[in-house]
Amino acid sequence: MKVYSVSPSAASCTDVRLIKILKKYDDASDYIHLEELNENQIFSLKDSRRYIKGKKLRKRFLCTEIGTGRKYLISPIAEVIKETLF
């Protein structure tokens, strides 16, 4: 928090470390961060579409939507629900 207050960025949501620190004070939920999952694990976002976690590219993960096969870059701090194939 001290590091961020010295030189804040224009958008507070771009600082992953700051988001993690602030999330500690949120109420408990069923969601976890995408970065906590292993590669090739299935998860869903709040939009209820299902994805497979891929490799990390710079700051975000390349994930594949199961229904369409489309690829999306998703933030490592995105709140997801771990799912199974069936």
C-alpha positions, 0 to 999 in steps of 0.5 A: 500500500505504501509503494502504491501511494508514492506513485499511483497509476492512473487506474487502480485496477491495473496494480495486481499487488494492490488488488490482492491486498484490498481483497483481503478485506472483502467478505468471503465468497466462493470465487478464487483468483484465476492465478490460483488454478493450474494450467488446463483446469476448467473454470467459469467467470461470473458470465457462467461461460466455461473456459480452460486456463492456458499459458501466461502471456506477459501479465494475462492468461490465454484461456479457451472458451469451451463452447466456441473454442475462442481464445481470450486474455484474462487477468490473473486476478479475475474472480473465477469458480473452479469447475469440473468437466462433467 
